[in-house]
Every structure is written in C-alpha cells, then in structure tokens.
Amino acid sequence: MSFRRRTYPELMDNILTRLIGGIAAESYPFPPANSSEPPYQHPLERPPVKKITSVYGLRNGSNYAFKQEVDFMLVDEQVLEWIDGGALPDKGSTFQVNYFSGATSSPVTDIHVGSVARTLMEAAALEMAGLYAQMQVVYDAGFIDTATGKSLDHVVALLGVERALAGYNTVTLEFKRSPGSKGEIFIPAGTRVLSEDATFEYETTAEVKLVDGQTSVKVTGRDLLPANDPIIGGQLSLLAKPISGIEGVSNPDASTLSEQDESDESLRTRARNFLHNSEKATLAAIKNVITRQKLLADVVEHAPGEVEITFHSGDLTPERKKEIEKAIDDVRPAGILMSYQYASAPQSVNIEMRLTTDNSLLTQELRAIQDQVRTKITDYFSKLEVKADGSMNKLIGMVLSDARIQDVRILSVTVDGSDVLNRESGIISLANNPTELGDLTITDPNLPTVLQVSVSFPKNFDSVDQTQIETALTEDIAYLNELNAVEINAGTPPEELARRDLNFGRLALAIPLPSTSRLSLQDFDSVIGTPESPDLPTEEDLGNYEVQWSFVTETGMTYLITDEASTPYQLSPFERLTLGGVEIHVTAPVEEPVDG
C-alpha cells in the first residue's frame, strides 16, 4: 500500500472545486496504460472540460503542484497532456485532477475569503490536513527507512534486532590500501571485520573512503554482540567480504565501552545488513558463506535437491575443507544433497590494450583513467563464471563508458602464453577454466614511456658530447616510434618483432662514445643479416665508459639495462618513447686506463 500526504492547499482546492460543482481529485496512474512513451495523455472522465484548476501528485517522492501550460495542458476539451520538458509525476504513482466540466452548476456562488461557505470549508480542510499529517507519521513508523525512535525499535524487533544501548564495545578500525592501488576506495557502513578465529565480529558504523594517494583511513566499529568481552588491540584482522584495493584491516587499540545509545541511522544500517546476511536455505546464502570464507567457487543446482560446488582456490588442507563444508552445511536447505569438487587455482589472463584518450587531459588524469580501467577489468574477471567465455565487446564497453576515452583496441589476450582471443567472434576462450586478471599492459600515446640515459667515465678519459648523445637518441626514438605504430599479429615475421627488442648490444651500438663507432638503430636494422652487419659491442668494448638506460613506463614501473645480462626491454604494440634526459657523470681517474 502506498500513501501520499495531502496538504492544506490541495485539500482546500478539492473542497472548493466540489462545492461549486466541479470534479475534484479525479485520480489517474502515471504513466498511462495506453501510452508508454511521450507525449503522455489522460482522457478525463467528464467532457467537455472547461478548465483544469489544479493537478497534484508525487514528484521525486514529495508532494508537487503541477503548473498548467508549463507541465501540462488541456487538449480538445477532454485530454490532459503532459508537456515535453515540463515536470512529470513519479512513475508508478497516481495524481489527482481538479476541473470544471460543461455540466457544472452549484447554488453556492460566494467562495471568496471571509464568506460563510469559505470559512466553513477552511476549517474542514485544516482538520483534514491534520489527520493526513498524523497518518503520515503512522505510515512512516512502519518502515526501516522512515521510522525513528521507539517506532524504529519496534520495526527492527521483528527481525530480532535490538538497539545497542550505552555500554557496548566499540573500536577504531584502520583500513590499509594495497600497494600499487590507486583511485578512491569506498568502505560502506556495516562492513564486517572478524578476529582470526571468528570469535569476535565487528562492523563499521559509518561510510568512509580512501582518496587517491591516501594509504589508510580510520572509522569506528561496533561489536555485533553487546554481551561480548572487550578485545585487545590487533585482535581484528579479517574482512568478512574482501574489498578491492584494501590490503588489510586491524584495530590498533583495545575496545572501549560506548557512552551513548545507538543512533537511528546506525540501527537502520545494522538491520539492513541483518536482512542480507541472515539469509539461509538458498543458493544466495551458500554463495555468501563461500565469499566470507575468501574462496572462489561455482555453485550449480544440477537437479532439484542436488547442488554441486566446485572450489577454485588452490590447495586446501583436509582441515580447511572440513571447516568450509561445515559452514555451508549450517545454511544449506534441509534435504538438499551437497557435493564438493576441489579444482585448481585460477589461471592468469594477460591483456594488452591501447587507449586513445583526449589529448587535452593532464598526466594525472590520464593515470587515473588507467587505474579505473584496471579496476573495471579486474572486477569483470573476478565475477566471470567458470563455465562462461569472456567477451571482448563487454571489455570494450566497460572501457568506453568513460567519456574521456575516445577509442580502445584489445591487442592480445593470452593465458600461459597461448592466444585465447577470437577476433571474428569477439570471444575470449576461457570456458571451464577459472581465471583472474594477470598482467594488464595499457599503452596510451598521450602517456609515452620515458627513456633516460646516464653515462659515466673517469676524469682522465676523453669526455663525451652530451648534445651529440641527445641528438642520436632523438633520432633513434623517432625511428622506434614510427616502427611501432603498426599492429602486430600472428603473421608478423620474427625479424620484424626482433626490432622491438632493445638489448644492451643494440643500445650500446647506437650511442656515440669515444670508445666505439655509432650505428643508428635504423641503419643497423637495415643491414642485419647481411655481410655488412656489425658485431654488437659488449661491456668490454665500452671500456671505462658505463652506460645505463632507464625505461619508465606510464604505470611508473622502471626497467634498467646496464650490462649484457640485463633483460632486454620489449616495446609493447603502439608504445611510444620520449627522451627524458641525458646525464653525464665524471668519476675519479683510473691509475691504469683500459683501452677502449
């Protein structure tokens, strides 16, 4: 049952309209049954209609007096039509219309302020408005969201929940951000935290968030059982339900006794959580237990009365398996046959993608975009059912939901080195394999990788020309950026792929030093495999000249190449480089110079 409180002005309109022979409070549903799209029209019951005097209804959950020729108009002396762009009633609500028809007549003609009829009607309307106000209070007292004080106590008592009075245990809970995670992280009110042995369970009393760059945040937590003993600092350490981006939680200090009764808002939050978490004898209840156990599993009802659970959480000890099955047995429906399968841990899905973003954005905004993309894709794979394939279109849709991203291309999707992306069908072949997001490589031309070069040599050796080195690096970077601006596929020749591998020898050959002869990367690639191809220099060939190449990616990761043993840096498809700078370091002279 729904209820709308009618105010004094509306009641007065209704009474006066009826008093002088009009049609009062004629009710209509919105939207009309015969019109699911604008323009919405409502034929009135008693045509011809001379004039609509007023229309009252709900808008955004509150009483609203709609305006003629602004929100609605009269069409053909019979139809009330809502004007495009005007205010509309809430969908699913009813509104009331006051109007005069052609057959209107009444012996009462004087309804001006101060007249006998008007005075009597005002008194009646005032009393009716008071009754509606009291009915509103009674109506609100029946719902968790609107009841207050003692009324709220009576509502939540139906669930077996009682207001926590002064004297229950409270603690300060500290949530810590996972290393490397970025962006805002919301921690809702009612988030539950347990001790290691699950003896104590507390919940947060307010919503908090970690802003980007904030490593930890604190919020008050309350014991779910008022009769529990106090706890010591550090006793709470487990999240009942993991939160993406949160590494851990703890209570730095021992609990204390509260000095005030629980507030209405806190009691509402606890009652809602009770409704959600107390569900039993359903598949949802079983899934909730699995989540609380920090496990990944498929819950399938193969036939009425038969449920199979397949866990994908790696190796579990026999004791741990018994604990899990006992927790599920506590909430399973009576008479249901449960079977358990323990499969391997999830496989990592590695993805390479290229973003095209608005080139007017700042670097901080571009990095925030990549963090949000990473969060969305991580969440997608964490919720993907084991029996289901992945969808390239869904991934693209999630990424493009940010208006700042103009285009996205998924370059590759691999599992254990095998390509699992079917571009023709848009399917990522993952069915029957538990998966999670592994390495996500995102390239964005607006966020190039920064190359920084450092050269060191003894004071008694020939100095290097910094300008000459910068010019050479600029030339090589331009070549690499042009080379890498094309898509790589399964048919790309190995020699073409090798040009994107930047190892010590190739980089050392391309840098101008007094001890070696420079050959640009483009010139070297043009003669490789021919008799004119030179040998790549070694550390020994550089003599006392030491060079370090640093590649700083858009994610902040730094890759160093300092010697022949260093892992080569491989350019991702469409990755761009930019020169960050060249540093020259002169060291102490050597007693016995080594010939370069």
HELIX and SHEET records of a PDB file:
HELIX    1   1 TYR A    8  LEU A   19  1                                  12    
HELIX    2   2 VAL A  116  ASP A  140  1                                  25    
HELIX    3   3 GLY A  149  ALA A  157  1                                   9    
HELIX    4   4 ASP A  264  ASN A  277  1                                  14    
HELIX    5   5 LEU A  283  ARG A  292  1                                  10    
HELIX    6   6 PRO A  318  ASP A  329  1                                  12    
HELIX    7   7 THR A  363  LYS A  383  1                                  21    
HELIX    8   8 MET A  392  LEU A  400  1                                   9    
HELIX    9   9 GLN A  466  LEU A  483  1                                  18    
HELIX   10  10 PRO A  494  ALA A  498  1                                   5    
HELIX   11  11 PHE A  504  ALA A  510  1                                   7    
HELIX   12  12 LEU A  521  VAL A  527  1                                   7    
HELIX   13  13 GLU A  539  LEU A  542  1                                   4    
SHEET    1   A 4 ILE A  23  PRO A  29  0                                        
SHEET    2   A 4 THR A  94  SER A 101 -1                                        
SHEET    3   A 4 VAL A  49  ARG A  59 -1                                        
SHEET    4   A 4 SER A  62  PHE A  66 -1                                        
SHEET    1   B 3 GLN A  41  PRO A  43  0                                        
SHEET    2   B 3 VAL A  79  TRP A  82 -1                                        
SHEET    3   B 3 PHE A  72  VAL A  75 -1                                        
SHEET    1   C 6 LEU A 236  LEU A 239  0                                        
SHEET    2   C 6 ARG A 192  SER A 195 -1                                        
SHEET    3   C 6 GLU A 201  THR A 204 -1                                        
SHEET    4   C 6 SER A 216  ASP A 223 -1                                        
SHEET    5   C 6 ASN A 169  ARG A 177 -1                                        
SHEET    6   C 6 ILE A 246  SER A 250 -1                                        
SHEET    1   D 6 LEU A 236  LEU A 239  0                                        
SHEET    2   D 6 ARG A 192  SER A 195 -1                                        
SHEET    3   D 6 GLU A 201  THR A 204 -1                                        
SHEET    4   D 6 SER A 216  ASP A 223 -1                                        
SHEET    5   D 6 ASN A 169  ARG A 177 -1                                        
SHEET    6   D 6 THR A 256  LEU A 257 -1                                        
SHEET    1   E 2 ILE A 185  ILE A 187  0                                        
SHEET    2   E 2 VAL A 208  LEU A 210 -1                                        
SHEET    1   F 3 ALA A 297  ALA A 303  0                                        
SHEET    2   F 3 GLU A 306  PHE A 311 -1                                        
SHEET    3   F 3 LEU A 337  TYR A 342  1                                        
SHEET    1   G 4 SER A 418  ASP A 419  0                                        
SHEET    2   G 4 ILE A 405  VAL A 415 -1                                        
SHEET    3   G 4 GLN A 347  THR A 357 -1                                        
SHEET    4   G 4 THR A 435  THR A 443  1                                        
SHEET    1   H 3 GLY A 390  SER A 391  0                                        
SHEET    2   H 3 ILE A 427  ILE A 428 -1                                        
SHEET    3   H 3 LEU A 421  ASN A 422 -1                                        
SHEET    1   I 4 THR A 558  ILE A 561  0                                        
SHEET    2   I 4 GLU A 546  VAL A 552 -1                                        
SHEET    3   I 4 THR A 449  PRO A 458 -1                                        
SHEET    4   I 4 LEU A 577  THR A 587  1                                        
SHEET    1   J 2 ASP A 501  LEU A 502  0                                        
SHEET    2   J 2 TYR A 569  GLN A 570 -1                                        
END                                                                             
